[in-house]
Amino acid sequence: MNQSGEDFTVEVPIEDRIIRDADGLSFLENSYEAYLQKGLKMYGDIEKAKEEAAVKIIGMSKKITTQKGKEIAKELIDKALEFVKDY
């Protein structure tokens, strides 16, 4: 998946935006920890794994484009980034 977020600026039907939001919110709510663990195994370097996890968190947050999704994501993004930082 492109993590730059550029793909998410294109207007798509609301149904597609809701699915994107759900995917992004799901990651921000509970998948970032597993992603960090996977990175640790893959890289064997905590700093590299943390860097990659932070990039993924930001990328997934850019998928969220509805107003309600952004409201929900606001706290989740901070919590996820804080977890990665303090790991």
RODO-211510 format. One record per residue (C-alpha): z negated, y negated, x. Coordinates in nm, 3 decimals, always signed. Layout:
BEGIN
{node {Z; Y; X}}
...
This chain:
BEGIN
{node {+0.000; +0.000; +0.000}}
{node {+0.084; -0.346; +0.124}}
{node {-0.247; -0.519; +0.194}}
{node {-0.105; -0.870; +0.228}}
{node {-0.121; -0.919; -0.147}}
{node {+0.231; -1.064; -0.157}}
{node {+0.346; -0.791; -0.393}}
{node {+0.082; -0.892; -0.644}}
{node {+0.209; -1.246; -0.701}}
{node {+0.513; -1.126; -0.894}}
{node {+0.469; -1.160; -1.268}}
{node {+0.451; -0.824; -1.442}}
{node {+0.360; -0.721; -1.797}}
{node {-0.006; -0.753; -1.889}}
{node {-0.038; -0.374; -1.916}}
{node {+0.061; -0.340; -1.551}}
{node {-0.179; -0.617; -1.450}}
{node {-0.464; -0.439; -1.629}}
{node {-0.387; -0.115; -1.444}}
{node {-0.379; -0.304; -1.113}}
{node {-0.711; -0.466; -1.201}}
{node {-0.866; -0.129; -1.284}}
{node {-0.749; +0.018; -0.954}}
{node {-0.880; -0.278; -0.754}}
{node {-1.210; -0.291; -0.939}}
{node {-1.266; +0.081; -0.902}}
{node {-1.225; +0.051; -0.525}}
{node {-1.454; -0.251; -0.507}}
{node {-1.718; -0.082; -0.717}}
{node {-1.749; +0.253; -0.548}}
{node {-1.469; +0.359; -0.312}}
{node {-1.521; +0.124; -0.017}}
{node {-1.806; +0.334; +0.121}}
{node {-1.590; +0.647; +0.136}}
{node {-1.307; +0.443; +0.288}}
{node {-1.540; +0.324; +0.564}}
{node {-1.658; +0.680; +0.630}}
{node {-1.298; +0.798; +0.649}}
{node {-1.225; +0.521; +0.899}}
{node {-1.518; +0.627; +1.113}}
{node {-1.382; +0.980; +1.133}}
{node {-1.028; +0.858; +1.195}}
{node {-1.098; +0.595; +1.460}}
{node {-1.429; +0.709; +1.606}}
{node {-1.508; +0.340; +1.649}}
{node {-1.748; +0.167; +1.411}}
{node {-1.606; -0.181; +1.467}}
{node {-1.247; -0.068; +1.406}}
{node {-1.354; +0.120; +1.092}}
{node {-1.543; -0.186; +0.965}}
{node {-1.245; -0.411; +1.035}}
{node {-1.007; -0.179; +0.849}}
{node {-1.249; -0.145; +0.557}}
{node {-1.280; -0.523; +0.526}}
{node {-0.900; -0.558; +0.525}}
{node {-0.877; -0.294; +0.252}}
{node {-1.146; -0.467; +0.042}}
{node {-0.964; -0.799; +0.061}}
{node {-0.630; -0.630; -0.010}}
{node {-0.764; -0.449; -0.314}}
{node {-0.921; -0.770; -0.442}}
{node {-0.578; -0.935; -0.431}}
{node {-0.454; -0.675; -0.678}}
{node {-0.683; -0.823; -0.941}}
{node {-0.493; -1.093; -1.125}}
{node {-0.637; -1.127; -1.475}}
{node {-0.909; -1.385; -1.535}}
{node {-1.158; -1.126; -1.661}}
{node {-1.081; -0.897; -1.367}}
{node {-1.145; -1.181; -1.122}}
{node {-1.477; -1.257; -1.290}}
{node {-1.588; -0.896; -1.256}}
{node {-1.461; -0.869; -0.899}}
{node {-1.642; -1.176; -0.769}}
{node {-1.977; -1.004; -0.718}}
{node {-1.824; -0.671; -0.621}}
{node {-1.624; -0.821; -0.333}}
{node {-1.932; -0.983; -0.180}}
{node {-2.135; -0.663; -0.218}}
{node {-1.864; -0.450; -0.058}}
{node {-1.808; -0.686; +0.235}}
{node {-2.182; -0.717; +0.294}}
{node {-2.219; -0.338; +0.298}}
{node {-1.941; -0.303; +0.555}}
{node {-2.079; -0.585; +0.770}}
{node {-2.431; -0.439; +0.773}}
{node {-2.326; -0.075; +0.820}}
